[in-house]
Amino acid sequence: MNFNQILSAFLILFAVIDVIGSIPLIIAIKEKTPIRPALATLVSGVIMIAFLFLGEKLLTFIGVDIKSFAVAGSILMGFIAFEMLLGVQIFKEDDDADTASASVVPLAFPLLAGAGTLTTIISIRAEYEMTNIILAIVLNMIVIYGVLKSVNFIQRIIGKAGTKILNKVFGIILLAIAVKLFSANAKLLFTN
C-alpha cells in the first residue's frame, strides 16, 4: 500500500468521474424519478472494481477494443449533453421505471462509471498496484455517496434558475468532453 499512489489514483479518477460537475445531470435525473444514493454508489463501485479485474478481458472476449468502447461512450455522453443544452428528451422515459433502475441506468452507468472512467481504470492499472487503485475507487465512492445524499440540499441552495444555468454550462462542458473523447479515439480507430 502506497499513499502517494492511492492519492494520485484517487485524484485521477475524481477528475474523470467528475461527480461535482455531474450535479446538474444528477438533479435532472432526480427530477424525473427519485434516486437511491447507496444503490447508485454501490453499483458504480462494483462496476469499476469488476472492470479493473475483468474489463480488458471482457472487451477482448466480445471483440471490442478500448478505443471503440470509448467512442461508444462519447456518443452516449453527447446525447446526454444535447438533452441538457436543448431541453429536449432523447432518451425515452420508462413509465414503469422505479428508483432502483434510475439509480443504476443512467446514474451509476454510464454517468458515474462511464466509458471515460472505465478506460482510465484500465490505463492506470499499468502504473499503480491493484490494492491502491481499489482504495482510490473506494475513496471516490465515499465522495460520490456524499454528493448523491446532498443533492436535494444543493438544489435548494442554487434554486431552479441556478439549476438551469448549471445544466446549460455543464451541458456544454459534457459535450466538449464527449467531442474530445470521440476525436481522440475515433482517429485511432481509423488509423489502425
Sine and cosine of phi, psi and omega as CSV:
sin_phi,cos_phi,sin_psi,cos_psi,sin_omega,cos_omega
0.00,0.00,0.81,-0.58,-0.06,-1.00
-0.82,-0.57,0.91,-0.41,-0.07,-1.00
-0.86,0.52,-0.65,0.76,0.00,-1.00
-0.90,0.44,-0.65,0.76,0.05,-1.00
-0.91,0.41,-0.67,0.74,0.01,-1.00
-0.88,0.48,-0.74,0.67,-0.01,-1.00
-0.89,0.46,-0.71,0.71,-0.01,-1.00
-0.90,0.44,-0.74,0.68,0.02,-1.00
-0.90,0.44,-0.63,0.78,0.05,-1.00
-0.86,0.51,-0.75,0.66,-0.04,-1.00
-0.91,0.42,-0.63,0.77,0.04,-1.00
-0.88,0.47,-0.76,0.65,-0.02,-1.00
-0.92,0.40,-0.61,0.79,0.03,-1.00
-0.87,0.50,-0.67,0.75,0.01,-1.00
-0.92,0.39,-0.65,0.76,-0.04,-1.00
-0.97,0.26,-0.69,0.73,0.02,-1.00
-0.89,0.45,-0.67,0.74,0.07,-1.00
0.78,0.63,0.80,0.60,-0.01,-1.00
-0.90,0.44,-0.53,0.85,0.03,-1.00
-0.92,0.39,-0.71,0.70,0.04,-1.00
-0.93,0.38,-0.32,0.95,-0.01,-1.00
-1.00,0.04,-0.02,1.00,-0.03,-1.00
-0.81,0.59,-0.70,0.71,0.04,-1.00
-0.87,0.49,-0.61,0.79,0.05,-1.00
-0.92,0.40,-0.67,0.74,0.00,-1.00
-0.89,0.47,-0.67,0.74,0.04,-1.00
-0.89,0.45,-0.67,0.74,0.01,-1.00
-0.89,0.47,-0.66,0.75,0.03,-1.00
-0.91,0.41,-0.68,0.73,-0.03,-1.00
-0.90,0.44,-0.52,0.85,0.02,-1.00
-0.94,0.34,-0.43,0.90,0.03,-1.00
-0.99,0.11,-0.63,0.78,-0.02,-1.00
-0.38,-0.92,0.55,-0.83,0.03,-1.00
-0.88,0.48,0.47,-0.88,0.03,-1.00
-0.90,-0.44,0.38,-0.92,0.07,-1.00
-0.93,-0.37,0.97,-0.23,-0.05,-1.00
-0.84,0.54,-0.68,0.74,-0.04,-1.00
-0.91,0.41,-0.68,0.73,-0.01,-1.00
-0.91,0.41,-0.72,0.69,0.00,-1.00
-0.87,0.49,-0.67,0.74,0.01,-1.00
-0.91,0.42,-0.73,0.69,-0.02,-1.00
-0.89,0.46,-0.74,0.68,-0.03,-1.00
-0.90,0.43,-0.70,0.71,0.00,-1.00
-0.91,0.42,-0.61,0.79,0.05,-1.00
-0.91,0.42,-0.69,0.73,0.02,-1.00
-0.90,0.44,-0.67,0.74,0.02,-1.00
-0.87,0.50,-0.72,0.69,-0.04,-1.00
-0.90,0.44,-0.72,0.69,-0.03,-1.00
-0.93,0.37,-0.65,0.76,0.04,-1.00
-0.89,0.46,-0.66,0.75,-0.01,-1.00
-0.93,0.38,-0.51,0.86,0.06,-1.00
-0.85,0.52,-0.67,0.74,-0.05,-1.00
-1.00,0.01,-0.59,0.81,-0.18,-0.98
-0.89,-0.46,-0.16,0.99,-0.16,-0.99
-0.82,0.57,-0.81,0.59,-0.05,-1.00
-0.91,0.42,-0.63,0.77,0.02,-1.00
-0.91,0.41,-0.66,0.75,0.00,-1.00
-0.90,0.44,-0.73,0.69,0.01,-1.00
-0.88,0.47,-0.68,0.74,0.03,-1.00
-0.89,0.45,-0.67,0.74,-0.01,-1.00
-0.87,0.50,-0.65,0.76,-0.02,-1.00
-1.00,0.00,0.06,1.00,0.10,-1.00
0.99,0.16,0.42,0.91,0.01,-1.00
-0.91,-0.42,0.78,-0.63,0.07,-1.00
-1.00,0.00,0.20,-0.98,-0.06,-1.00
-0.88,0.47,-0.60,0.80,-0.01,-1.00
-0.89,0.45,-0.70,0.72,0.02,-1.00
-0.90,0.44,-0.64,0.77,0.04,-1.00
-0.88,0.48,-0.69,0.73,0.01,-1.00
-0.92,0.40,-0.63,0.78,0.04,-1.00
-0.89,0.45,-0.71,0.70,0.02,-1.00
-0.87,0.49,-0.69,0.72,0.03,-1.00
-0.90,0.44,-0.60,0.80,0.00,-1.00
-0.93,0.37,-0.58,0.81,0.04,-1.00
-0.91,0.42,-0.69,0.72,0.05,-1.00
-0.88,0.48,-0.69,0.73,0.05,-1.00
-0.87,0.50,-0.62,0.78,0.03,-1.00
-0.88,0.48,-0.69,0.72,0.03,-1.00
-0.88,0.47,-0.67,0.74,0.03,-1.00
-0.88,0.47,-0.66,0.75,0.02,-1.00
-0.89,0.46,-0.67,0.74,0.02,-1.00
-0.89,0.45,-0.61,0.79,0.08,-1.00
-0.86,0.51,-0.70,0.71,-0.02,-1.00
-0.91,0.41,-0.70,0.71,-0.09,-1.00
-0.96,0.28,-0.67,0.74,-0.13,-0.99
-1.00,-0.10,-0.18,0.98,-0.03,-1.00
0.92,0.40,0.47,0.88,0.03,-1.00
-0.95,-0.30,0.30,-0.95,0.03,-1.00
-0.95,-0.31,0.93,-0.37,0.03,-1.00
-1.00,-0.07,-0.68,0.74,0.00,-1.00
-1.00,0.06,0.80,-0.60,-0.02,-1.00
-0.92,0.38,0.74,-0.67,0.08,-1.00
-0.97,0.24,0.68,-0.73,0.05,-1.00
-1.00,-0.07,0.92,-0.39,-0.03,-1.00
-0.88,0.47,-0.43,0.90,0.00,-1.00
-1.00,-0.01,0.04,1.00,-0.04,-1.00
-0.90,0.43,0.69,-0.72,0.07,-1.00
-0.94,-0.33,0.02,-1.00,-0.05,-1.00
-0.89,0.45,-0.48,0.88,-0.01,-1.00
-0.93,0.37,-0.73,0.68,-0.04,-1.00
-0.93,0.37,-0.60,0.80,0.04,-1.00
-0.93,0.38,-0.51,0.86,0.02,-1.00
-0.96,0.29,-0.41,0.91,0.01,-1.00
-1.00,-0.01,-0.82,0.57,0.02,-1.00
-0.84,-0.54,0.87,-0.50,0.24,0.97
-0.98,-0.20,0.08,1.00,-0.13,-0.99
-0.95,0.31,-0.88,0.47,-0.03,-1.00
-0.92,0.40,-0.68,0.73,0.06,-1.00
-0.67,-0.74,0.83,-0.55,0.27,0.96
-0.97,-0.22,0.04,1.00,-0.10,-1.00
-0.92,0.39,-0.81,0.59,-0.06,-1.00
-1.00,0.05,-0.72,0.69,0.02,-1.00
-0.94,-0.33,0.91,0.41,-0.05,-1.00
-1.00,-0.05,-0.14,-0.99,-0.06,-1.00
-0.86,0.51,-0.66,0.75,0.00,-1.00
-0.89,0.45,-0.70,0.71,0.02,-1.00
-0.91,0.43,-0.72,0.69,-0.05,-1.00
-0.93,0.37,-0.62,0.79,0.07,-1.00
-0.91,0.42,-0.65,0.76,0.03,-1.00
-0.89,0.46,-0.66,0.75,0.01,-1.00
-0.87,0.50,-0.69,0.72,0.03,-1.00
-0.90,0.44,-0.64,0.77,-0.03,-1.00
-0.91,0.40,-0.71,0.71,-0.07,-1.00
-0.97,0.26,-0.25,0.97,0.05,-1.00
-0.86,0.50,-0.47,0.88,0.01,-1.00
-0.96,0.29,-0.38,0.92,-0.10,-1.00
-0.96,-0.27,-0.44,0.90,-0.12,-0.99
-0.85,-0.52,0.41,-0.91,0.06,-1.00
-0.95,0.32,0.55,-0.84,-0.04,-1.00
-0.82,0.58,-0.70,0.71,-0.02,-1.00
-0.85,0.53,-0.68,0.73,-0.01,-1.00
-0.92,0.39,-0.60,0.80,0.03,-1.00
-0.92,0.38,-0.66,0.75,0.02,-1.00
-0.88,0.48,-0.70,0.71,0.03,-1.00
-0.90,0.45,-0.61,0.79,0.04,-1.00
-0.90,0.43,-0.63,0.78,0.05,-1.00
-0.91,0.42,-0.71,0.71,0.00,-1.00
-0.87,0.49,-0.69,0.73,0.04,-1.00
-0.88,0.47,-0.65,0.76,0.06,-1.00
-0.91,0.42,-0.57,0.82,0.03,-1.00
-0.91,0.42,-0.58,0.82,0.05,-1.00
-0.89,0.45,-0.70,0.72,0.03,-1.00
-0.90,0.44,-0.72,0.70,0.00,-1.00
-0.86,0.52,-0.73,0.69,0.01,-1.00
-0.86,0.51,-0.69,0.72,0.02,-1.00
-0.87,0.50,-0.69,0.73,0.01,-1.00
-0.92,0.40,-0.73,0.69,-0.01,-1.00
-0.89,0.46,-0.62,0.78,0.03,-1.00
-0.92,0.39,-0.50,0.87,-0.09,-1.00
-0.99,-0.11,0.05,1.00,-0.14,-0.99
-0.88,0.48,-0.58,0.81,0.05,-1.00
-0.90,0.43,-0.69,0.72,0.04,-1.00
-0.88,0.48,-0.71,0.70,0.01,-1.00
-0.88,0.48,-0.67,0.74,-0.01,-1.00
-0.91,0.42,-0.63,0.77,0.04,-1.00
-0.89,0.45,-0.62,0.78,-0.03,-1.00
-0.92,0.38,-0.72,0.70,-0.09,-1.00
-1.00,0.08,-0.31,0.95,0.06,-1.00
0.95,0.30,0.05,-1.00,-0.03,-1.00
-0.91,0.41,-0.69,0.72,-0.01,-1.00
-0.90,0.43,-0.68,0.73,0.03,-1.00
-0.88,0.47,-0.63,0.77,0.04,-1.00
-0.89,0.47,-0.69,0.72,0.00,-1.00
-0.91,0.41,-0.66,0.75,0.02,-1.00
-0.90,0.44,-0.75,0.66,0.02,-1.00
-0.87,0.49,-0.63,0.78,0.01,-1.00
-0.86,0.50,-0.69,0.72,0.00,-1.00
-0.94,0.35,-0.71,0.70,-0.02,-1.00
-0.88,0.47,-0.75,0.66,-0.02,-1.00
-0.96,0.27,-0.37,0.93,0.14,-0.99
-0.89,0.45,-0.68,0.73,0.04,-1.00
-0.91,0.42,-0.69,0.73,0.01,-1.00
-0.90,0.45,-0.70,0.72,0.01,-1.00
-0.88,0.47,-0.65,0.76,0.03,-1.00
-0.90,0.44,-0.66,0.75,0.03,-1.00
-0.89,0.45,-0.66,0.75,0.04,-1.00
-0.90,0.43,-0.66,0.75,0.01,-1.00
-0.89,0.46,-0.68,0.73,0.01,-1.00
-0.89,0.45,-0.69,0.73,0.00,-1.00
-0.89,0.45,-0.73,0.68,0.01,-1.00
-0.89,0.45,-0.66,0.75,0.01,-1.00
-0.91,0.42,-0.78,0.63,-0.09,-1.00
-0.91,0.41,-0.62,0.79,0.00,-1.00
-0.91,0.41,-0.60,0.80,-0.08,-1.00
-1.00,-0.08,-0.54,0.84,0.02,-1.00
-0.91,0.41,-0.64,0.77,0.01,-1.00
-0.88,0.47,-0.61,0.79,0.03,-1.00
-0.94,0.34,-0.53,0.85,0.03,-1.00
-0.90,0.43,-0.64,0.77,-0.08,-1.00
-1.00,0.06,-0.22,0.97,0.03,-1.00
-1.00,-0.02,-0.24,0.97,0.00,-1.00
-1.00,0.02,0.00,0.00,0.00,0.00
